[in-house]
Amino acid sequence: MKKQFLDTYLFILGFLSLFSAGCVKVEYSKIDEPAYLRVFNNINYVQTLGSKDDKVPFFCMLINPVLDDSGMPVSAGIVGDFLDKRAAYAPPYPSHVGTSISVNNPEYPGKENVLVGPVLNGFDLSSWAQVPSGKLRIMFVYRPKNTVPFFQLENHLKKDILVDTVIDLSVKEVYTLHLLQKDFVTKRSGILLRQENFHKLPLSDSLAYVNFYNMSAKGYWEADKSLKADNYRLKSFQGGMRDEMNVFLTLYETESNLSHLGETVSGYKGKYVSNVKLNTTTGVVNSYVSFPVWASGKSDGIKTDIWQRFDFFTPGMDIANNPFYHSSIDNGGNWAAVNCLAKGQTGLTSNDNGALLPNLLVNIHSGTYNPKTFATVNTIEVVNGEVYLTTIQRKYAPPIY
């Protein structure tokens, strides 16, 4: 009887130990007067003969690091480890949502368990981390591409510092920090800190907004194509684009017809919307342009499946006479295009050379409607032949089942 009791006791004890081991409580340190920070690593690794000896841009970000006498980091106030190159799409929710077991982080905070931003003026800032405001020393250190936490690495692996600088953040302001290659020839790198303003603007719920940046390295588009990535997804962007481009918007009536020659929304066929200039030095926020969510006459006010295309042309070129649609023609940096389609779409049915990104409109179950279309605030950034989309979304009513 005693043995049976002991066996039962040990079984329960073991079960409770296993259960408690899987429920790790995360203790958050309260931050007084925080700022809100999001970080992207825009330095991309290109596997070519000319870059075979380049370091893989995989980093640990340290904020307010503590160094020993040799200059090696031994601790930090904030650690953003395993910082990999950014993903093509930064969605309007934290990137740790999902089932990936990789430690690699496409952004900061991303997968990190940290205090995140609040809902500010209706915008969900859960993709931004709370950090102390004021002057912060920030460091990006090369690290091996493995799963060993930075401070557990061997000492000689913790001394290769790419960037060591100071940033100044104001209380309750929203910032996006970009780690960038500034010069393609010299490989000089640095950061660009942008103080966002979308949460301060009088934006309409019935309009979708987007702004554009070219944060490519100096000399990228002029460089020989053998030094650049051969990425089929990017198509027209991979050679780079010139330092000044005009942006034209076309809205298409339905995703049931994925052709750049398909039916367009009235008033939105090749409409000029913006001019974008190369900038890797100043964190100025470029103006947002907009289009109506319900621009199509076929929309019912609840859901729409219009999709968007943005054509980038060097000033002086006419969108009505584009000779560069097909991939066999080298556009010389004079044109690039991106098609914004629903998640899961793999391309157009027409013979087109545009890159692919998600739709700027979000369709999701909200209230009694499944789905319902919502407007978003977006940023499209071009960096060294890559094109990225960041989407920000207002809070919406939860679904009713």
Secondary structure, 3 states (H helix, E strand, C coil): CHHHHHHHHHHHHHHHHHHHHCCCCCCCCCCCCEEEEEEEECCCCCCCHHHCCCCCCCEEEEEEEEECCCCCEEEEEEEEEEECCCCCEECCCCCCCCCCCCCCECCECCCCCCCECCEECCEECCCCEEEECEEEEEEEEECCCCCCCHHHCCHHHCCCEEEEEEEEECCCCEEEEEEEECECCCCCEEEEEEECCHHHCCCCCCEEEEEEEECCCECCCCCCHHHCCCCCCCHHHCCCCCCEEEEEEEEECCCCCCCCCCCECCCCCCEEEEEEEECCCCCCCCCCEEEECCCCCCCCCCCCCCEEEEEEECCCCCHHHCCCCCCCCCCCCCEEEEEEECCCCCCCCCCCCCEEEECCCEEEEEECEEEEEECCEEEEEEECCEEEEEEECECCCCECC
